[in-house]
Amino acid sequence: MRTNEQKPFELSEIEMPFDGVKAYKVLFARMAIPASDEPPAEWASKGAVRRAFGRAVVLDPEKVDLRIYPFYELIHRSWKPGTTNFVRQGPNLGTTVKEFIYDGGGPELKDLSDFDAQRGQCVHDELGRCFFACNTLQTGFVRSNGFVIAPQPGQKPPSPELIRKPDGACGLREREYVALGPAIRTRKVRKGSKEIRKSVRFEGRYDVVVFEPSPMVCRLQFSNNQCAERLPNLAICSPIVLEGGSPKVPVDIPYCPNKTDQTIENEVNWDPATTCASFTAFGIGPGKIVVVSMFESLRQGDPARNRGITASEMGWLLSQPELGARDGVIGGGAADTQQFLDADCDDMPRLLEAPPRFKRAEEGGVMEVEGARGMGAIFAALQR
């Protein structure tokens, strides 16, 4: 059995038949348990350990083609009754990675040919070259403080667009629509034994991982849904978890602790110190793009129990010598975590999908969709 002193990550290389990509099978195990429904001492006495497994791919951006495919059915959805595009309940909007790979790109991309045959044929040809795909941004377009930057699928010549929730489309638990950019909010905070209200100012600077034209992790300034800088060609907005080779500690990952408050700028709505789940993360190193998806280890049929990996540990994983990322962001987690890799990997299937994360009552859990969760955007790598 592992202890805290033992190395938490094991990476073993997967043979890949394509140029411009390396891949690794990753195993994670650690005794430290920051959160559970039982005292850590009881976990230790039962031999419990946090475990996750997954894959890492290291892409050479000079040798592969990269894409981000948006799915507007989910992106445009509003969760607030009485607003445009409000959906009362039920449908699993968006596209799963499984649909994307095995069902012609999913419903939206298949429908593309019906109104633009040329773009539809272009996307069809691209899908035939796709060897890797995964989920993207942390918010998953379920909250409005996230976006991707990409051309429209099949667009020739490609022209990057800011792809965000449209004006008025509120995210989950959001009482009002807030545009990308600076904001001031009054928030409840604890000061000693008292609870006080404090004004918190957000500067409108959003963490992004840029894939094209020059791979990097940076911050883009926004005001009223407009970027103050030239848009990169391909990018994902998600909070930084690795900077200059140093993984972020949980307290440095912006967190909105009040479940009735809306997440703004780079905030997440889950506690980085205690959330041990499935995650995808994106990293940048010299001449490389690193993508890792880790899945909470479960027995067949078991629900996810918050015994996986933390966002900070994902930053630590990106920086492992085999992967070599210097900077990185945390992507979507829990049931967002989905990955396809066209390679033989012993006992690991080509398609991996995570279940929903178990949420305690105080986290305000909501009803989950049945089956794999639909995505608002999917990242893909294509053979040249």
C-alpha positions as CSV (number, residue, x, y, z in Angstrom):
1,M,0.0,0.0,0.0
2,R,1.2,3.5,-0.7
3,T,1.9,6.1,1.9
4,N,2.2,9.9,1.6
5,E,6.0,9.5,1.2
6,Q,5.6,7.3,-1.9
7,K,5.4,8.9,-5.3
8,P,1.7,9.5,-6.1
9,F,2.0,9.3,-9.9
10,E,3.0,6.4,-12.1
11,L,3.3,7.1,-15.8
12,S,3.9,4.4,-18.4
13,E,4.2,5.3,-22.1
14,I,1.6,4.1,-24.6
15,E,2.9,3.2,-28.1
16,M,1.3,5.7,-30.6
17,P,1.1,5.1,-34.3
18,F,0.9,8.8,-35.1
19,D,3.6,11.4,-35.5
20,G,3.6,14.5,-33.3
21,V,2.1,12.8,-30.2
22,K,3.2,10.9,-27.1
23,A,0.8,9.3,-24.7
24,Y,1.0,7.9,-21.2
25,K,-1.1,5.8,-18.9
26,V,-1.3,7.5,-15.5
27,L,-2.1,6.0,-12.1
28,F,-2.5,8.2,-9.0
29,A,-2.9,7.1,-5.4
30,R,-2.4,9.1,-2.2
31,M,-3.3,8.5,1.4
32,A,-3.9,12.2,2.2
33,I,-7.7,12.6,2.3
34,P,-8.7,16.3,2.6
35,A,-12.4,15.6,2.5
36,S,-14.8,12.7,3.2
37,D,-18.0,11.8,5.0
38,E,-15.9,9.9,7.5
39,P,-13.0,11.1,9.7
40,P,-9.6,10.5,8.0
41,A,-8.5,8.3,10.9
42,E,-11.3,5.9,10.1
43,W,-10.3,5.9,6.4
44,A,-6.7,5.1,7.4
45,S,-7.9,2.2,9.6
46,K,-9.8,0.8,6.7
47,G,-6.9,1.1,4.4
48,A,-8.7,3.7,2.2
49,V,-6.8,5.6,-0.4
50,R,-7.6,8.3,-2.9
51,R,-7.2,6.8,-6.4
52,A,-7.5,8.0,-10.0
53,F,-6.4,6.7,-13.4
54,G,-6.3,8.3,-16.8
55,R,-4.2,9.3,-19.7
56,A,-1.9,12.1,-20.7
57,V,-1.1,13.2,-24.2
58,V,1.8,15.4,-25.3
59,L,1.1,17.1,-28.6
60,D,3.6,18.8,-30.9
61,P,1.6,21.8,-32.3
62,E,3.9,21.8,-35.4
63,K,2.9,18.3,-36.4
64,V,-0.8,18.0,-35.6
65,D,-3.9,20.0,-36.3
66,L,-5.9,21.3,-33.3
67,R,-9.6,22.2,-33.1
68,I,-12.2,23.4,-30.6
69,Y,-15.8,22.4,-31.7
70,P,-18.6,24.5,-30.0
71,F,-22.1,23.1,-29.4
72,Y,-24.6,26.0,-29.2
73,E,-27.6,24.0,-27.9
74,L,-25.9,24.0,-24.5
75,I,-23.9,27.2,-24.8
76,H,-27.0,29.3,-25.4
77,R,-29.1,27.6,-22.7
78,S,-30.4,29.8,-19.8
79,W,-31.1,28.3,-16.4
80,K,-33.3,31.2,-15.2
81,P,-37.1,30.9,-15.8
82,G,-38.6,33.7,-17.9
83,T,-35.4,34.4,-19.8
84,T,-34.6,33.7,-23.4
85,N,-33.6,30.1,-24.1
86,F,-34.7,28.9,-20.7
87,V,-35.1,25.1,-20.7
88,R,-37.3,23.8,-17.9
89,Q,-35.7,20.4,-17.4
90,G,-34.4,17.1,-18.7
91,P,-32.6,17.2,-22.0
92,N,-28.9,16.4,-22.0
93,L,-27.9,19.4,-24.1
94,G,-24.6,19.6,-25.9
95,T,-22.6,16.7,-27.3
96,T,-20.7,13.9,-25.5
97,V,-17.2,12.9,-26.6
98,K,-18.7,9.5,-27.4
99,E,-21.3,11.1,-29.8
100,F,-18.5,13.3,-31.3
101,I,-16.3,10.3,-32.1
102,Y,-18.8,7.6,-32.9
103,D,-21.8,9.4,-34.2
104,G,-20.7,11.8,-36.9
105,G,-19.7,14.6,-34.6
106,G,-23.0,14.5,-32.7
107,P,-26.4,16.0,-33.6
108,E,-25.2,19.6,-34.2
109,L,-22.3,18.8,-36.4
110,K,-24.3,16.3,-38.4
111,D,-27.0,18.9,-39.0
112,L,-24.3,21.3,-40.3
113,S,-24.5,19.8,-43.8
114,D,-28.2,20.5,-44.1
115,F,-27.6,24.3,-44.4
116,D,-24.0,24.5,-45.4
117,A,-22.8,21.5,-47.4
118,Q,-19.3,22.8,-47.9
119,R,-18.7,23.4,-44.2
120,G,-20.4,20.1,-43.3
121,Q,-18.0,18.2,-45.7
122,C,-15.0,20.0,-44.2
123,V,-16.0,18.9,-40.6
124,H,-16.7,15.4,-41.9
125,D,-13.2,15.2,-43.3
126,E,-11.7,16.5,-40.1
127,L,-13.5,14.0,-38.0
128,G,-11.9,11.2,-40.1
129,R,-8.5,12.5,-39.0
130,C,-9.3,12.9,-35.3
131,F,-7.3,10.7,-32.9
132,F,-7.8,12.5,-29.7
133,A,-10.7,14.4,-28.1
134,C,-11.7,15.6,-24.6
135,N,-13.8,18.1,-22.6
136,T,-12.7,21.7,-22.3
137,L,-13.4,24.7,-20.0
138,Q,-14.0,24.5,-16.3
139,T,-17.5,26.1,-16.3
140,G,-18.7,23.8,-19.1
141,F,-21.0,26.7,-20.1
142,V,-23.2,25.9,-17.2
143,R,-22.1,29.2,-15.6
144,S,-21.5,32.3,-17.6
145,N,-17.9,33.2,-16.5
146,G,-16.3,31.0,-19.2
147,F,-15.7,31.0,-22.9
148,V,-13.7,29.5,-25.7
149,I,-12.1,31.2,-28.7
150,A,-12.2,29.3,-32.0
151,P,-13.4,29.6,-35.6
152,Q,-16.8,28.2,-36.6
153,P,-16.5,24.5,-37.5
154,G,-15.5,24.0,-41.1
155,Q,-15.1,27.7,-41.7
156,K,-12.7,28.7,-44.6
157,P,-10.7,30.7,-44.1
158,P,-10.8,30.3,-40.3
159,S,-11.5,33.4,-38.3
160,P,-11.5,33.2,-34.5
161,E,-14.6,34.2,-32.5
162,L,-15.3,34.7,-28.9
163,I,-17.8,31.9,-28.0
164,R,-19.7,32.7,-24.8
165,K,-23.2,32.6,-23.3
166,P,-25.3,35.1,-25.1
167,D,-26.6,38.3,-23.4
168,G,-29.3,37.4,-20.9
169,A,-28.6,33.7,-20.8
170,C,-28.1,33.0,-17.1
171,G,-26.1,30.1,-15.8
172,L,-27.0,27.6,-13.1
173,R,-28.1,29.4,-9.9
174,E,-27.4,32.8,-11.5
175,R,-29.9,35.5,-10.5
176,E,-28.9,37.8,-13.3
177,Y,-26.8,37.8,-16.4
178,V,-23.3,39.4,-15.9
179,A,-21.2,40.2,-18.9
180,L,-17.5,39.3,-19.1
181,G,-15.5,42.1,-17.5
182,P,-15.0,44.0,-14.3
183,A,-17.6,43.6,-11.6
184,I,-18.2,44.6,-7.9
185,R,-20.1,42.3,-5.6
186,T,-21.0,42.3,-2.0
187,R,-20.2,39.0,-0.4
188,K,-20.6,37.4,3.1
189,V,-17.3,36.6,4.7
190,R,-16.3,35.5,8.2
191,K,-14.2,37.8,10.4
192,G,-13.4,35.9,13.6
193,S,-16.7,34.7,15.1
194,K,-18.8,37.3,13.1
195,E,-20.1,37.2,9.6
196,I,-19.8,40.5,7.7
197,R,-20.5,41.8,4.2
198,K,-17.6,42.8,2.1
199,S,-17.3,44.4,-1.4
200,V,-15.2,42.3,-3.7
201,R,-13.9,43.8,-7.0
202,F,-13.1,41.7,-10.0
203,E,-10.8,43.2,-12.6
204,G,-12.1,41.4,-15.7
205,R,-8.9,39.4,-16.3
206,Y,-9.6,35.8,-17.4
207,D,-7.1,32.9,-17.3
208,V,-6.8,31.2,-20.6
209,V,-4.7,28.5,-22.3
210,V,-3.8,29.5,-25.8
211,F,-3.1,26.8,-28.4
212,E,-2.7,29.0,-31.5
213,P,-0.9,30.9,-32.8
214,S,1.7,30.7,-30.0
215,P,0.9,28.1,-27.2
216,M,0.9,29.9,-23.8
217,V,-1.1,30.4,-20.6
218,C,-2.0,34.0,-20.0
219,R,-4.7,36.4,-18.8
220,L,-7.0,38.3,-21.2
221,Q,-8.7,41.6,-20.2
222,F,-12.4,41.9,-20.9
223,S,-15.0,44.7,-20.5
224,N,-18.7,44.3,-21.4
225,N,-18.0,41.0,-23.3
226,Q,-15.3,42.7,-25.4
227,C,-11.6,41.6,-25.2
228,A,-9.2,44.5,-24.9
229,E,-6.6,42.5,-26.8
230,R,-6.5,40.7,-30.2
231,L,-8.2,37.4,-29.9
232,P,-5.9,34.3,-30.2
233,N,-6.9,31.8,-32.9
234,L,-7.7,28.9,-30.4
235,A,-8.0,29.2,-26.6
236,I,-9.9,27.9,-23.6
237,C,-10.8,30.0,-20.5
238,S,-10.1,28.1,-17.3
239,P,-8.4,28.9,-13.9
240,I,-4.6,28.6,-13.7
241,V,-3.3,25.6,-11.6
242,L,0.3,25.6,-12.8
243,E,2.4,28.8,-13.2
244,G,6.1,29.0,-13.9
245,G,6.5,25.3,-13.0
246,S,4.9,25.7,-9.6
247,P,1.5,24.1,-9.0
248,K,-1.1,26.4,-7.3
249,V,-2.0,25.6,-3.8
250,P,-5.8,25.4,-3.2
251,V,-6.1,28.8,-1.5
252,D,-4.7,30.5,-4.7
253,I,-7.4,29.0,-6.9
254,P,-10.4,31.6,-6.7
255,Y,-13.4,30.0,-5.0
256,C,-16.9,31.3,-4.5
257,P,-18.1,29.7,-1.2
258,N,-21.6,31.0,-1.2
259,K,-23.8,28.8,-3.3
260,T,-26.3,31.5,-3.9
261,D,-23.6,33.8,-5.4
262,Q,-22.7,33.8,-9.1
263,T,-19.1,32.8,-10.1
264,I,-17.3,35.7,-11.7
265,E,-13.9,36.0,-13.5
266,N,-11.7,32.9,-12.6
267,E,-13.8,31.6,-9.7
268,V,-14.9,28.0,-9.3
269,N,-18.0,26.9,-7.3
270,W,-16.4,23.9,-5.6
271,D,-13.8,24.0,-2.8
272,P,-10.3,23.4,-4.3
273,A,-9.1,22.3,-0.9
274,T,-11.6,19.5,-0.5
275,T,-12.8,18.5,-3.9
276,C,-11.2,15.2,-5.0
277,A,-12.9,14.2,-8.2
278,S,-12.2,13.5,-11.9
279,F,-10.6,16.4,-13.9
280,T,-9.2,17.3,-17.3
281,A,-6.2,19.8,-17.4
282,F,-4.3,21.6,-20.1
283,G,-0.6,22.5,-19.9
284,I,2.0,24.3,-22.0
285,G,5.7,23.5,-22.2
286,P,8.5,24.2,-24.6
287,G,7.3,23.1,-28.0
288,K,4.5,21.0,-26.5
289,I,0.8,21.0,-25.4
290,V,-0.1,18.6,-22.6
291,V,-3.6,17.4,-22.0
292,V,-4.4,15.1,-19.1
293,S,-7.7,13.5,-18.0
294,M,-7.9,11.7,-14.7
295,F,-10.9,9.6,-13.5
296,E,-11.8,8.8,-9.9
297,S,-11.3,5.1,-9.5
298,L,-14.6,3.3,-8.9
299,R,-15.8,-0.2,-8.6
300,Q,-18.3,-1.1,-11.3
301,G,-21.6,0.6,-10.6
302,D,-20.4,2.7,-7.6
303,P,-21.1,6.4,-7.5
304,A,-18.3,8.9,-7.4
305,R,-17.5,9.6,-3.7
306,N,-15.0,12.5,-3.8
307,R,-12.0,10.2,-3.4
308,G,-10.2,11.1,-6.6
309,I,-7.7,13.9,-7.4
310,T,-7.6,17.6,-6.6
311,A,-7.2,20.5,-9.0
312,S,-3.8,21.4,-7.4
313,E,-2.6,17.8,-7.9
314,M,-3.6,18.1,-11.5
315,G,-1.2,21.0,-11.8
316,W,1.4,18.9,-10.1
317,L,0.8,16.1,-12.6
318,L,1.1,18.5,-15.6
319,S,4.6,19.4,-14.3
320,Q,5.9,15.8,-14.1
321,P,9.2,15.3,-16.0
322,E,7.6,13.0,-18.5
323,L,5.0,15.7,-19.4
324,G,7.1,18.8,-18.9
325,A,4.4,21.5,-18.7
326,R,5.5,24.9,-17.2
327,D,2.0,26.5,-17.1
328,G,-1.5,25.0,-17.1
329,V,-5.2,25.4,-16.3
330,I,-7.8,23.1,-14.8
331,G,-10.5,22.1,-17.3
332,G,-14.0,20.7,-16.6
333,G,-14.3,18.1,-13.8
334,A,-16.7,15.4,-12.5
335,A,-19.0,14.1,-15.2
336,D,-17.5,16.7,-17.7
337,T,-14.4,14.6,-17.7
338,Q,-14.4,12.6,-20.9
339,Q,-11.5,11.5,-23.2
340,F,-10.9,9.6,-26.4
341,L,-7.5,8.4,-27.6
342,D,-7.1,6.2,-30.7
343,A,-4.5,3.9,-29.3
344,D,-4.2,0.4,-27.7
345,C,-3.7,0.8,-24.0
346,D,-3.8,-2.7,-22.4
347,D,-6.9,-2.7,-20.1
348,M,-7.8,0.9,-20.7
349,P,-10.5,1.6,-23.3
350,R,-10.2,4.2,-26.0
351,L,-13.2,6.2,-24.6
352,L,-13.2,7.1,-20.9
353,E,-16.2,8.8,-19.2
354,A,-16.5,10.0,-15.5
355,P,-19.7,9.7,-13.4
356,P,-21.1,12.8,-11.6
357,R,-19.3,13.7,-8.4
358,F,-21.1,13.0,-5.1
359,K,-22.2,16.3,-3.5
360,R,-22.9,16.9,0.1
361,A,-26.2,18.7,1.0
362,E,-24.4,22.0,1.8
363,E,-23.0,22.0,-1.8
364,G,-26.5,22.3,-3.2
365,G,-26.4,19.3,-5.5
366,V,-28.8,19.3,-8.4
367,M,-30.3,16.6,-10.5
368,E,-27.8,15.1,-13.0
369,V,-28.5,14.1,-16.6
370,E,-28.7,10.4,-17.4
371,G,-25.7,8.9,-19.0
372,A,-22.6,10.8,-20.1
373,R,-22.9,14.6,-19.8
374,G,-23.2,16.7,-22.9
375,M,-20.4,19.2,-23.6
376,G,-20.6,22.8,-24.8
377,A,-17.2,22.5,-26.5
378,I,-14.8,19.7,-27.3
379,F,-11.0,19.9,-27.9
380,A,-9.7,17.6,-30.6
381,A,-6.3,16.8,-32.2
382,L,-6.2,15.6,-35.8
383,Q,-3.5,13.8,-37.9
384,R,-2.0,15.9,-40.6
